[in-house]
Amino acid sequence: MATLQGSWIWYELMTPDFTGSKAFYEAVVPGWTLSAGPPEANGYGFIANADGGMTGGVLTLTAEMSEHGARPCWLGYIGVDDTDASVAAIEAAGGKCLMPARDVPMAGRIAMVTDCCGSPFYVMTPTPPPGGGESTAFSTSLQGRCSWNELYAGNQANALAFYTKLFGWTLPEPMDMGPMGTYQFIDHDGGGVGAIMQVPEGAPTGWAHYFRVASISTAHAAITAKGGQLINGPMEVPGEDWIVQGIDPQGALFSLVGGKD
Protein backbone atom coordinates (compact mmCIF):
# COMPACT_ATOMS: atom_id res chain seq x y z
CA MET A 1 0.00 0.00 0.00
CA ALA A 2 1.35 3.41 -1.00
CA THR A 3 2.09 6.02 1.65
CA LEU A 4 -0.66 8.65 1.52
CA GLN A 5 1.41 11.56 2.87
CA GLY A 6 3.12 13.10 -0.15
CA SER A 7 1.38 11.04 -2.86
CA TRP A 8 -0.16 12.72 -5.91
CA ILE A 9 -3.75 11.45 -5.75
CA TRP A 10 -5.94 13.64 -8.00
CA TYR A 11 -5.74 16.23 -10.78
CA GLU A 12 -8.24 18.98 -11.51
CA LEU A 13 -8.95 21.01 -14.62
CA MET A 14 -10.41 24.45 -14.02
CA THR A 15 -12.26 25.68 -17.10
CA PRO A 16 -14.88 28.30 -17.96
CA ASP A 17 -16.33 26.01 -20.66
CA PHE A 18 -16.95 22.36 -19.74
CA THR A 19 -18.34 21.44 -23.18
CA GLY A 20 -15.37 22.94 -24.99
CA SER A 21 -12.88 21.26 -22.66
CA LYS A 22 -14.62 17.91 -23.08
CA ALA A 23 -14.38 18.12 -26.88
CA PHE A 24 -10.71 19.10 -26.75
CA TYR A 25 -9.34 16.63 -24.20
CA GLU A 26 -11.34 13.63 -25.40
CA ALA A 27 -9.72 14.17 -28.82
CA VAL A 28 -6.21 14.82 -27.49
CA VAL A 29 -6.03 12.12 -24.78
CA PRO A 30 -7.48 8.87 -26.18
CA GLY A 31 -9.48 6.98 -23.58
CA TRP A 32 -10.52 10.00 -21.56
CA THR A 33 -14.20 10.65 -20.92
CA LEU A 34 -15.13 13.94 -19.26
CA SER A 35 -18.54 13.75 -17.63
CA ALA A 36 -20.53 16.47 -15.90
CA GLY A 37 -21.24 15.88 -12.25
CA PRO A 38 -24.65 15.59 -10.59
CA PRO A 39 -26.44 18.64 -9.17
CA GLU A 40 -25.54 17.64 -5.62
CA ALA A 41 -21.87 17.98 -6.65
CA ASN A 42 -22.53 21.52 -7.95
CA GLY A 43 -21.72 20.32 -11.46
CA TYR A 44 -18.22 19.11 -10.56
CA GLY A 45 -17.23 16.76 -13.37
CA PHE A 46 -14.92 13.79 -13.63
CA ILE A 47 -12.20 12.45 -15.94
CA ALA A 48 -12.45 8.68 -16.40
CA ASN A 49 -10.23 6.35 -18.41
CA ALA A 50 -11.18 3.53 -20.73
CA ASP A 51 -10.04 0.98 -18.13
CA GLY A 52 -12.41 2.47 -15.54
CA GLY A 53 -9.76 4.27 -13.49
CA MET A 54 -10.08 7.94 -12.60
CA THR A 55 -7.55 10.66 -13.34
CA GLY A 56 -9.29 13.64 -11.81
CA GLY A 57 -12.06 16.17 -11.91
CA VAL A 58 -13.32 19.21 -13.79
CA LEU A 59 -14.32 22.39 -12.00
CA THR A 60 -16.36 24.73 -14.19
CA LEU A 61 -15.43 28.28 -13.30
CA THR A 62 -18.31 30.62 -12.60
CA ALA A 63 -18.26 34.34 -13.28
CA GLU A 64 -17.89 34.93 -9.55
CA MET A 65 -14.87 32.61 -9.35
CA SER A 66 -13.25 34.44 -12.27
CA GLU A 67 -13.94 37.82 -10.67
CA HIS A 68 -12.06 36.60 -7.59
CA GLY A 69 -9.01 35.66 -9.66
CA ALA A 70 -9.62 32.03 -10.67
CA ARG A 71 -8.15 31.20 -14.07
CA PRO A 72 -8.15 28.15 -16.37
CA CYS A 73 -5.44 25.74 -15.22
CA TRP A 74 -4.55 22.24 -14.07
CA LEU A 75 -3.93 21.72 -10.35
CA GLY A 76 -2.68 18.63 -8.54
CA TYR A 77 -3.77 17.20 -5.20
CA ILE A 78 -1.17 15.93 -2.73
CA GLY A 79 -2.45 13.36 -0.26
CA VAL A 80 -1.95 14.09 3.45
CA ASP A 81 -2.83 12.27 6.64
CA ASP A 82 -4.42 15.38 8.20
CA THR A 83 -5.52 18.30 6.03
CA ASP A 84 -5.85 20.83 8.84
CA ALA A 85 -2.46 19.99 10.33
CA SER A 86 -0.90 20.15 6.86
CA VAL A 87 -2.35 23.61 6.18
CA ALA A 88 -0.89 24.84 9.47
CA ALA A 89 2.50 23.34 8.60
CA ILE A 90 2.40 24.83 5.10
CA GLU A 91 1.71 28.30 6.49
CA ALA A 92 4.49 27.91 9.06
CA ALA A 93 6.88 27.00 6.22
CA GLY A 94 6.05 30.13 4.23
CA GLY A 95 3.11 28.92 2.14
CA LYS A 96 -0.38 30.37 2.10
CA CYS A 97 -3.90 29.02 2.39
CA LEU A 98 -6.07 30.10 -0.56
CA MET A 99 -9.14 28.03 0.31
CA PRO A 100 -9.67 26.92 3.92
CA ALA A 101 -10.04 23.24 4.67
CA ARG A 102 -13.52 21.88 4.00
CA ASP A 103 -15.22 18.52 3.73
CA VAL A 104 -16.36 17.28 0.33
CA PRO A 105 -19.05 14.59 0.57
CA MET A 106 -17.84 11.13 -0.51
CA ALA A 107 -14.41 12.57 -1.36
CA GLY A 108 -12.60 13.80 1.75
CA ARG A 109 -11.24 16.97 3.31
CA ILE A 110 -9.40 19.40 1.04
CA ALA A 111 -7.70 22.79 1.09
CA MET A 112 -6.09 24.89 -1.63
CA VAL A 113 -2.69 26.27 -0.71
CA THR A 114 0.50 27.68 -2.20
CA ASP A 115 4.07 26.69 -1.54
CA CYS A 116 6.69 29.12 -0.23
CA CYS A 117 7.23 30.47 -3.76
CA GLY A 118 3.55 31.01 -4.55
CA SER A 119 2.76 27.93 -6.67
CA PRO A 120 -0.76 26.62 -5.96
CA PHE A 121 -1.84 23.04 -5.27
CA TYR A 122 -4.36 21.18 -3.13
CA VAL A 123 -3.85 19.00 -0.08
CA MET A 124 -6.40 16.28 0.58
CA THR A 125 -7.21 13.61 3.13
CA PRO A 126 -9.42 11.30 1.05
CA THR A 127 -12.39 9.30 2.23
CA PRO A 128 -11.78 5.75 0.99
CA PRO A 129 -14.58 4.31 -1.15
CA PRO A 130 -16.54 1.30 0.13
CA GLY A 131 -14.18 -1.65 0.13
CA GLY A 132 -11.10 0.58 0.19
CA GLY A 133 -9.01 1.29 -2.87
CA GLU A 134 -6.13 3.59 -3.79
CA SER A 135 -5.85 6.39 -6.30
CA THR A 136 -4.43 5.54 -9.72
CA ALA A 137 -4.41 9.17 -10.86
CA PHE A 138 -0.60 9.04 -10.92
CA SER A 139 1.11 6.23 -12.80
CA THR A 140 4.34 6.15 -14.76
CA SER A 141 2.90 3.57 -17.17
CA LEU A 142 -0.92 3.70 -17.38
CA GLN A 143 -2.41 5.63 -20.30
CA GLY A 144 -4.43 8.69 -19.37
CA ARG A 145 -2.80 9.09 -15.96
CA CYS A 146 -0.34 11.72 -14.85
CA SER A 147 3.16 10.29 -15.26
CA TRP A 148 5.29 13.26 -14.16
CA ASN A 149 4.93 16.35 -11.97
CA GLU A 150 7.32 19.19 -12.76
CA LEU A 151 7.68 22.42 -10.78
CA TYR A 152 9.13 25.63 -12.16
CA ALA A 153 10.08 27.17 -8.81
CA GLY A 154 10.71 30.82 -8.10
CA ASN A 155 13.50 29.67 -5.77
CA GLN A 156 14.55 26.08 -6.31
CA ALA A 157 16.46 25.68 -3.04
CA ASN A 158 13.57 27.03 -0.96
CA ALA A 159 11.04 24.88 -2.81
CA LEU A 160 13.10 21.73 -2.29
CA ALA A 161 13.34 22.43 1.45
CA PHE A 162 9.60 23.11 1.62
CA TYR A 163 8.40 19.95 -0.10
CA THR A 164 10.91 17.54 1.39
CA LYS A 165 10.09 18.74 4.91
CA LEU A 166 6.32 18.66 4.52
CA PHE A 167 5.75 15.63 2.31
CA GLY A 168 8.72 13.37 2.87
CA TRP A 169 9.94 13.54 -0.72
CA THR A 170 13.52 12.42 -1.26
CA LEU A 171 16.09 13.76 -3.71
CA PRO A 172 18.08 11.41 -5.92
CA GLU A 173 21.00 12.58 -8.04
CA PRO A 174 20.01 15.67 -10.08
CA MET A 175 20.58 16.17 -13.79
CA ASP A 176 22.93 19.00 -14.79
CA MET A 177 21.30 21.34 -17.32
CA GLY A 178 24.26 23.67 -17.77
CA PRO A 179 23.31 27.37 -17.65
CA MET A 180 19.75 26.42 -16.63
CA GLY A 181 20.99 24.87 -13.37
CA THR A 182 19.98 21.44 -12.12
CA TYR A 183 16.91 19.35 -12.77
CA GLN A 184 16.31 17.91 -9.31
CA PHE A 185 14.36 14.68 -9.46
CA ILE A 186 11.93 13.95 -6.62
CA ASP A 187 11.06 10.50 -5.30
CA HIS A 188 8.21 9.28 -3.13
CA ASP A 189 7.87 5.76 -1.76
CA GLY A 190 11.03 4.81 -3.61
CA GLY A 191 9.82 5.84 -7.07
CA GLY A 192 10.23 8.93 -9.22
CA VAL A 193 7.22 11.26 -9.29
CA GLY A 194 8.66 14.38 -10.89
CA ALA A 195 11.24 17.13 -10.59
CA ILE A 196 11.81 20.67 -9.35
CA MET A 197 13.88 23.21 -11.25
CA GLN A 198 14.57 26.94 -11.13
CA VAL A 199 12.06 28.72 -13.34
CA PRO A 200 13.67 29.86 -16.61
CA GLU A 201 13.78 33.60 -17.16
CA GLY A 202 10.49 34.86 -18.58
CA ALA A 203 8.56 31.65 -17.84
CA PRO A 204 5.71 31.39 -15.31
CA THR A 205 6.20 29.54 -12.03
CA GLY A 206 4.01 26.60 -11.08
CA TRP A 207 3.40 22.88 -11.43
CA ALA A 208 3.04 21.16 -14.80
CA HIS A 209 1.38 17.74 -14.76
CA TYR A 210 2.25 15.46 -17.68
CA PHE A 211 -0.52 13.08 -18.75
CA ARG A 212 0.48 9.90 -20.58
CA VAL A 213 -0.63 9.19 -24.15
CA ALA A 214 0.40 6.39 -26.48
CA SER A 215 1.59 8.70 -29.28
CA ILE A 216 2.85 12.26 -28.98
CA SER A 217 2.69 12.59 -32.77
CA THR A 218 -1.03 11.75 -32.74
CA ALA A 219 -1.65 14.06 -29.80
CA HIS A 220 0.28 16.84 -31.53
CA ALA A 221 -1.99 16.60 -34.56
CA ALA A 222 -5.13 16.57 -32.40
CA ILE A 223 -3.99 19.63 -30.43
CA THR A 224 -3.64 21.63 -33.63
CA ALA A 225 -6.87 20.31 -35.14
CA LYS A 226 -8.90 21.12 -32.04
CA GLY A 227 -7.70 24.68 -31.58
CA GLY A 228 -4.93 24.26 -29.01
CA GLN A 229 -1.76 26.36 -29.03
CA LEU A 230 1.60 24.58 -28.97
CA ILE A 231 4.22 26.21 -26.76
CA ASN A 232 6.89 23.50 -26.35
CA GLY A 233 7.80 20.40 -28.34
CA PRO A 234 7.35 17.76 -29.45
CA MET A 235 10.68 17.06 -27.76
CA GLU A 236 12.49 13.90 -26.70
CA VAL A 237 13.34 13.53 -23.01
CA PRO A 238 15.46 10.99 -21.10
CA GLY A 239 13.84 7.56 -20.85
CA GLU A 240 12.81 7.33 -24.53
CA ASP A 241 9.68 9.42 -23.96
CA TRP A 242 8.57 12.50 -25.82
CA ILE A 243 6.70 15.51 -24.43
CA VAL A 244 4.57 18.34 -25.72
CA GLN A 245 3.08 21.33 -23.93
CA GLY A 246 0.37 23.70 -25.00
CA ILE A 247 -2.51 25.98 -24.09
CA ASP A 248 -5.98 24.51 -24.50
CA PRO A 249 -8.75 26.55 -26.22
CA GLN A 250 -10.04 27.66 -22.81
CA GLY A 251 -6.63 28.99 -21.71
CA ALA A 252 -5.20 26.26 -19.46
CA LEU A 253 -1.58 25.11 -19.78
CA PHE A 254 -1.38 21.35 -20.31
CA SER A 255 1.45 18.84 -20.69
CA LEU A 256 1.61 15.39 -22.29
CA VAL A 257 4.19 12.60 -22.29
CA GLY A 258 4.40 9.38 -24.30
CA GLY A 259 6.00 7.53 -27.17
CA LYS A 260 6.87 9.42 -30.33
CA ASP A 261 4.61 7.50 -32.73
C-alpha positions as a Python dict, from the first residue, in 0.01 Angstrom:
ca = {
    (1, 'M'): (0, 0, 0),
    (2, 'A'): (135, 341, -100),
    (3, 'T'): (209, 602, 165),
    (4, 'L'): (-66, 865, 152),
    (5, 'Q'): (141, 1156, 287),
    (6, 'G'): (312, 1310, -15),
    (7, 'S'): (138, 1104, -286),
    (8, 'W'): (-16, 1272, -591),
    (9, 'I'): (-375, 1145, -575),
    (10, 'W'): (-594, 1364, -800),
    (11, 'Y'): (-574, 1623, -1078),
    (12, 'E'): (-824, 1898, -1151),
    (13, 'L'): (-895, 2101, -1462),
    (14, 'M'): (-1041, 2445, -1402),
    (15, 'T'): (-1226, 2568, -1710),
    (16, 'P'): (-1488, 2830, -1796),
    (17, 'D'): (-1633, 2601, -2066),
    (18, 'F'): (-1695, 2236, -1974),
    (19, 'T'): (-1834, 2144, -2318),
    (20, 'G'): (-1537, 2294, -2499),
    (21, 'S'): (-1288, 2126, -2266),
    (22, 'K'): (-1462, 1791, -2308),
    (23, 'A'): (-1438, 1812, -2688),
    (24, 'F'): (-1071, 1910, -2675),
    (25, 'Y'): (-934, 1663, -2420),
    (26, 'E'): (-1134, 1363, -2540),
    (27, 'A'): (-972, 1417, -2882),
    (28, 'V'): (-621, 1482, -2749),
    (29, 'V'): (-603, 1212, -2478),
    (30, 'P'): (-748, 887, -2618),
    (31, 'G'): (-948, 698, -2358),
    (32, 'W'): (-1052, 1000, -2156),
    (33, 'T'): (-1420, 1065, -2092),
    (34, 'L'): (-1513, 1394, -1926),
    (35, 'S'): (-1854, 1375, -1763),
    (36, 'A'): (-2053, 1647, -1590),
    (37, 'G'): (-2124, 1588, -1225),
    (38, 'P'): (-2465, 1559, -1059),
    (39, 'P'): (-2644, 1864, -917),
    (40, 'E'): (-2554, 1764, -562),
    (41, 'A'): (-2187, 1798, -665),
    (42, 'N'): (-2253, 2152, -795),
    (43, 'G'): (-2172, 2032, -1146),
    (44, 'Y'): (-1822, 1911, -1056),
    (45, 'G'): (-1723, 1676, -1337),
    (46, 'F'): (-1492, 1379, -1363),
    (47, 'I'): (-1220, 1245, -1594),
    (48, 'A'): (-1245, 868, -1640),
    (49, 'N'): (-1023, 635, -1841),
    (50, 'A'): (-1118, 353, -2073),
    (51, 'D'): (-1004, 98, -1813),
    (52, 'G'): (-1241, 247, -1554),
    (53, 'G'): (-976, 427, -1349),
    (54, 'M'): (-1008, 794, -1260),
    (55, 'T'): (-755, 1066, -1334),
    (56, 'G'): (-929, 1364, -1181),
    (57, 'G'): (-1206, 1617, -1191),
    (58, 'V'): (-1332, 1921, -1379),
    (59, 'L'): (-1432, 2239, -1200),
    (60, 'T'): (-1636, 2473, -1419),
    (61, 'L'): (-1543, 2828, -1330),
    (62, 'T'): (-1831, 3062, -1260),
    (63, 'A'): (-1826, 3434, -1328),
    (64, 'E'): (-1789, 3493, -955),
    (65, 'M'): (-1487, 3261, -935),
    (66, 'S'): (-1325, 3444, -1227),
    (67, 'E'): (-1394, 3782, -1067),
    (68, 'H'): (-1206, 3660, -759),
    (69, 'G'): (-901, 3566, -966),
    (70, 'A'): (-962, 3203, -1067),
    (71, 'R'): (-815, 3120, -1407),
    (72, 'P'): (-815, 2815, -1637),
    (73, 'C'): (-544, 2574, -1522),
    (74, 'W'): (-455, 2224, -1407),
    (75, 'L'): (-393, 2172, -1035),
    (76, 'G'): (-268, 1863, -854),
    (77, 'Y'): (-377, 1720, -520),
    (78, 'I'): (-117, 1593, -273),
    (79, 'G'): (-245, 1336, -26),
    (80, 'V'): (-195, 1409, 345),
    (81, 'D'): (-283, 1227, 664),
    (82, 'D'): (-442, 1538, 820),
    (83, 'T'): (-552, 1830, 603),
    (84, 'D'): (-585, 2083, 884),
    (85, 'A'): (-246, 1999, 1033),
    (86, 'S'): (-90, 2015, 686),
    (87, 'V'): (-235, 2361, 618),
    (88, 'A'): (-89, 2484, 947),
    (89, 'A'): (250, 2334, 860),
    (90, 'I'): (240, 2483, 510),
    (91, 'E'): (171, 2830, 649),
    (92, 'A'): (449, 2791, 906),
    (93, 'A'): (688, 2700, 622),
    (94, 'G'): (605, 3013, 423),
    (95, 'G'): (311, 2892, 214),
    (96, 'K'): (-38, 3037, 210),
    (97, 'C'): (-390, 2902, 239),
    (98, 'L'): (-607, 3010, -56),
    (99, 'M'): (-914, 2803, 31),
    (100, 'P'): (-967, 2692, 392),
    (101, 'A'): (-1004, 2324, 467),
    (102, 'R'): (-1352, 2188, 400),
    (103, 'D'): (-1522, 1852, 373),
    (104, 'V'): (-1636, 1728, 33),
    (105, 'P'): (-1905, 1459, 57),
    (106, 'M'): (-1784, 1113, -51),
    (107, 'A'): (-1441, 1257, -136),
    (108, 'G'): (-1260, 1380, 175),
    (109, 'R'): (-1124, 1697, 331),
    (110, 'I'): (-940, 1940, 104),
    (111, 'A'): (-770, 2279, 109),
    (112, 'M'): (-609, 2489, -163),
    (113, 'V'): (-269, 2627, -71),
    (114, 'T'): (50, 2768, -220),
    (115, 'D'): (407, 2669, -154),
    (116, 'C'): (669, 2912, -23),
    (117, 'C'): (723, 3047, -376),
    (118, 'G'): (355, 3101, -455),
    (119, 'S'): (276, 2793, -667),
    (120, 'P'): (-76, 2662, -596),
    (121, 'F'): (-184, 2304, -527),
    (122, 'Y'): (-436, 2118, -313),
    (123, 'V'): (-385, 1900, -8),
    (124, 'M'): (-640, 1628, 58),
    (125, 'T'): (-721, 1361, 313),
    (126, 'P'): (-942, 1130, 105),
    (127, 'T'): (-1239, 930, 223),
    (128, 'P'): (-1178, 575, 99),
    (129, 'P'): (-1458, 431, -115),
    (130, 'P'): (-1654, 130, 13),
    (131, 'G'): (-1418, -165, 13),
    (132, 'G'): (-1110, 58, 19),
    (133, 'G'): (-901, 129, -287),
    (134, 'E'): (-613, 359, -379),
    (135, 'S'): (-585, 639, -630),
    (136, 'T'): (-443, 554, -972),
    (137, 'A'): (-441, 917, -1086),
    (138, 'F'): (-60, 904, -1092),
    (139, 'S'): (111, 623, -1280),
    (140, 'T'): (434, 615, -1476),
    (141, 'S'): (290, 357, -1717),
    (142, 'L'): (-92, 370, -1738),
    (143, 'Q'): (-241, 563, -2030),
    (144, 'G'): (-443, 869, -1937),
    (145, 'R'): (-280, 909, -1596),
    (146, 'C'): (-34, 1172, -1485),
    (147, 'S'): (316, 1029, -1526),
    (148, 'W'): (529, 1326, -1416),
    (149, 'N'): (493, 1635, -1197),
    (150, 'E'): (732, 1919, -1276),
    (151, 'L'): (768, 2242, -1078),
    (152, 'Y'): (913, 2563, -1216),
    (153, 'A'): (1008, 2717, -881),
    (154, 'G'): (1071, 3082, -810),
    (155, 'N'): (1350, 2967, -577),
    (156, 'Q'): (1455, 2608, -631),
    (157, 'A'): (1646, 2568, -304),
    (158, 'N'): (1357, 2703, -96),
    (159, 'A'): (1104, 2488, -281),
    (160, 'L'): (1310, 2173, -229),
    (161, 'A'): (1334, 2243, 145),
    (162, 'F'): (960, 2311, 162),
    (163, 'Y'): (840, 1995, -10),
    (164, 'T'): (1091, 1754, 139),
    (165, 'K'): (1009, 1874, 491),
    (166, 'L'): (632, 1866, 452),
    (167, 'F'): (575, 1563, 231),
    (168, 'G'): (872, 1337, 287),
    (169, 'W'): (994, 1354, -72),
    (170, 'T'): (1352, 1242, -126),
    (171, 'L'): (1609, 1376, -371),
    (172, 'P'): (1808, 1141, -592),
    (173, 'E'): (2100, 1258, -804),
    (174, 'P'): (2001, 1567, -1008),
    (175, 'M'): (2058, 1617, -1379),
    (176, 'D'): (2293, 1900, -1479),
    (177, 'M'): (2130, 2134, -1732),
    (178, 'G'): (2426, 2367, -1777),
    (179, 'P'): (2331, 2737, -1765),
    (180, 'M'): (1975, 2642, -1663),
    (181, 'G'): (2099, 2487, -1337),
    (182, 'T'): (1998, 2144, -1212),
    (183, 'Y'): (1691, 1935, -1277),
    (184, 'Q'): (1631, 1791, -931),
    (185, 'F'): (1436, 1468, -946),
    (186, 'I'): (1193, 1395, -662),
    (187, 'D'): (1106, 1050, -530),
    (188, 'H'): (821, 928, -313),
    (189, 'D'): (787, 576, -176),
    (190, 'G'): (1103, 481, -361),
    (191, 'G'): (982, 584, -707),
    (192, 'G'): (1023, 893, -922),
    (193, 'V'): (722, 1126, -929),
    (194, 'G'): (866, 1438, -1089),
    (195, 'A'): (1124, 1713, -1059),
    (196, 'I'): (1181, 2067, -935),
    (197, 'M'): (1388, 2321, -1125),
    (198, 'Q'): (1457, 2694, -1113),
    (199, 'V'): (1206, 2872, -1334),
    (200, 'P'): (1367, 2986, -1661),
    (201, 'E'): (1378, 3360, -1716),
    (202, 'G'): (1049, 3486, -1858),
    (203, 'A'): (856, 3165, -1784),
    (204, 'P'): (571, 3139, -1531),
    (205, 'T'): (620, 2954, -1203),
    (206, 'G'): (401, 2660, -1108),
    (207, 'W'): (340, 2288, -1143),
    (208, 'A'): (304, 2116, -1480),
    (209, 'H'): (138, 1774, -1476),
    (210, 'Y'): (225, 1546, -1768),
    (211, 'F'): (-52, 1308, -1875),
    (212, 'R'): (48, 990, -2058),
    (213, 'V'): (-63, 919, -2415),
    (214, 'A'): (40, 639, -2648),
    (215, 'S'): (159, 870, -2928),
    (216, 'I'): (285, 1226, -2898),
    (217, 'S'): (269, 1259, -3277),
    (218, 'T'): (-103, 1175, -3274),
    (219, 'A'): (-165, 1406, -2980),
    (220, 'H'): (28, 1684, -3153),
    (221, 'A'): (-199, 1660, -3456),
    (222, 'A'): (-513, 1657, -3240),
    (223, 'I'): (-399, 1963, -3043),
    (224, 'T'): (-364, 2163, -3363),
    (225, 'A'): (-687, 2031, -3514),
    (226, 'K'): (-890, 2112, -3204),
    (227, 'G'): (-770, 2468, -3158),
    (228, 'G'): (-493, 2426, -2901),
    (229, 'Q'): (-176, 2636, -2903),
    (230, 'L'): (160, 2458, -2897),
    (231, 'I'): (422, 2621, -2676),
    (232, 'N'): (689, 2350, -2635),
    (233, 'G'): (780, 2040, -2834),
    (234, 'P'): (735, 1776, -2945),
    (235, 'M'): (1068, 1706, -2776),
    (236, 'E'): (1249, 1390, -2670),
    (237, 'V'): (1334, 1353, -2301),
    (238, 'P'): (1546, 1099, -2110),
    (239, 'G'): (1384, 756, -2085),
    (240, 'E'): (1281, 733, -2453),
    (241, 'D'): (968, 942, -2396),
    (242, 'W'): (857, 1250, -2582),
    (243, 'I'): (670, 1551, -2443),
    (244, 'V'): (457, 1834, -2572),
    (245, 'Q'): (308, 2133, -2393),
    (246, 'G'): (37, 2370, -2500),
    (247, 'I'): (-251, 2598, -2409),
    (248, 'D'): (-598, 2451, -2450),
    (249, 'P'): (-875, 2655, -2622),
    (250, 'Q'): (-1004, 2766, -2281),
    (251, 'G'): (-663, 2899, -2171),
    (252, 'A'): (-520, 2626, -1946),
    (253, 'L'): (-158, 2511, -1978),
    (254, 'F'): (-138, 2135, -2031),
    (255, 'S'): (145, 1884, -2069),
    (256, 'L'): (161, 1539, -2229),
    (257, 'V'): (419, 1260, -2229),
    (258, 'G'): (440, 938, -2430),
    (259, 'G'): (600, 753, -2717),
    (260, 'K'): (687, 942, -3033),
    (261, 'D'): (461, 750, -3273),
}
